[in-house]
Amino acid sequence: MVFIEHFASDPHPPGAPVAATHHRAAPDHTHPDDVPVETALAALADPVRLTLVRELATSAEWSRSCGSFDVPVGKAALSHHFAVLRAAGLVEQRDEGARRVNRLRREEFDTRFPGLLALVLREG
């Protein structure tokens, strides 16, 4: 027999339903000044990440949620790609309600790597 002690400080009596809260941690951001050129190049070398960066470059800041991009990957892979872009100092994200929105850190990235973003944003 298993005995579970109920503490008076517990706001939920035994057996009472507990409402789920879906708070996710704010994403970590790396400033472009802290990014080695190899990390930046590796982030931009992937076709999915390059698509994300190109689409963000043509969008208003904070207007694109993660799910609004037309890329051939699932949610878990998309989350990974955004994590790589954040670690490379290319993207900043913030939560707005249930949505996570994005902005390209163009000015900060251009200060660190002048001309690099302009090169990769050129089509063909």
C-alpha positions as semicolon CSV with decimal commas, in nm:
position;residue;x (nm);y (nm);z (nm)
1;M;0,000;0,000;0,000
2;V;0,129;0,346;-0,097
3;F;0,060;0,633;0,137
4;I;0,085;0,987;0,000
5;E;0,093;1,260;0,259
6;H;-0,108;1,573;0,183
7;F;0,051;1,895;0,301
8;A;-0,159;2,188;0,415
9;S;0,045;2,420;0,191
10;D;-0,062;2,227;-0,121
11;P;-0,335;2,435;-0,290
12;H;-0,479;2,128;-0,461
13;P;-0,655;1,869;-0,245
14;P;-0,583;1,506;-0,327
15;G;-0,765;1,393;-0,640
16;A;-0,855;1,747;-0,749
17;P;-0,778;1,828;-1,113
18;V;-0,484;2,058;-1,164
19;A;-0,501;2,304;-1,451
20;A;-0,208;2,266;-1,685
21;T;0,005;2,571;-1,740
22;H;0,215;2,580;-2,052
23;H;0,485;2,829;-1,970
24;R;0,793;2,779;-2,178
25;A;1,126;2,926;-2,098
26;A;1,233;3,231;-2,290
27;P;1,484;3,141;-2,561
28;D;1,854;3,206;-2,509
29;H;2,007;3,456;-2,749
30;T;2,371;3,492;-2,846
31;H;2,482;3,840;-2,941
32;P;2,658;3,847;-3,281
33;D;2,967;3,997;-3,113
34;D;3,012;3,662;-2,937
35;V;2,982;3,449;-3,253
36;P;3,285;3,305;-3,435
37;V;3,270;3,336;-3,813
38;E;3,264;2,955;-3,845
39;T;2,941;2,940;-3,642
40;A;2,780;3,209;-3,856
41;L;2,882;3,036;-4,179
42;A;2,762;2,696;-4,058
43;A;2,423;2,841;-3,961
44;L;2,381;2,999;-4,303
45;A;2,500;2,691;-4,494
46;D;2,183;2,490;-4,428
47;P;1,910;2,536;-4,694
48;V;1,625;2,542;-4,439
49;R;1,797;2,801;-4,223
50;L;1,885;3,006;-4,529
51;T;1,516;3,004;-4,627
52;L;1,419;3,120;-4,277
53;V;1,672;3,404;-4,288
54;R;1,567;3,511;-4,638
55;E;1,199;3,515;-4,543
56;L;1,271;3,712;-4,225
57;A;1,473;3,962;-4,429
58;T;1,165;4,048;-4,633
59;S;0,925;4,059;-4,335
60;A;0,851;4,329;-4,082
61;E;1,021;4,278;-3,746
62;W;0,828;4,060;-3,503
63;S;0,563;3,981;-3,767
64;R;0,651;3,616;-3,834
65;S;0,564;3,335;-3,597
66;C;0,765;3,016;-3,613
67;G;0,482;2,824;-3,777
68;S;0,437;3,078;-4,057
69;F;0,739;2,965;-4,261
70;D;0,699;2,735;-4,560
71;V;0,980;2,487;-4,495
72;P;0,979;2,108;-4,541
73;V;1,049;2,014;-4,178
74;G;0,841;1,925;-3,873
75;K;0,804;2,129;-3,555
76;A;1,096;1,966;-3,372
77;A;1,335;2,020;-3,662
78;L;1,212;2,377;-3,708
79;S;1,274;2,445;-3,339
80;H;1,628;2,311;-3,381
81;H;1,691;2,534;-3,684
82;F;1,575;2,842;-3,492
83;A;1,803;2,744;-3,201
84;V;2,099;2,730;-3,441
85;L;2,008;3,072;-3,584
86;R;1,980;3,218;-3,232
87;A;2,317;3,070;-3,136
88;A;2,469;3,228;-3,447
89;G;2,333;3,569;-3,351
90;L;2,110;3,589;-3,658
91;V;1,765;3,570;-3,504
92;E;1,595;3,706;-3,196
93;Q;1,269;3,557;-3,069
94;R;1,007;3,659;-2,816
95;D;0,678;3,514;-2,701
96;E;0,354;3,696;-2,773
97;G;0,080;3,494;-2,609
98;A;0,093;3,142;-2,751
99;R;0,303;3,252;-3,050
100;R;0,679;3,286;-3,069
101;V;0,769;3,564;-3,310
102;N;1,100;3,638;-3,478
103;R;1,316;3,914;-3,609
104;L;1,635;3,909;-3,811
105;R;1,916;4,078;-3,620
106;R;2,036;4,244;-3,940
107;E;2,196;4,556;-3,792
108;E;2,381;4,372;-3,513
109;F;2,490;4,092;-3,748
110;D;2,607;4,340;-4,015
111;T;2,817;4,521;-3,754
112;R;2,990;4,195;-3,661
113;F;3,017;4,051;-4,015
114;P;2,997;4,340;-4,264
115;G;2,859;4,230;-4,600
116;L;2,804;3,864;-4,510
117;L;2,427;3,885;-4,475
118;A;2,398;4,086;-4,798
119;L;2,588;3,809;-4,979
120;V;2,369;3,526;-4,855
121;L;2,046;3,718;-4,912
122;R;2,121;3,753;-5,282
123;E;1,922;3,508;-5,490
124;G;2,118;3,283;-5,732
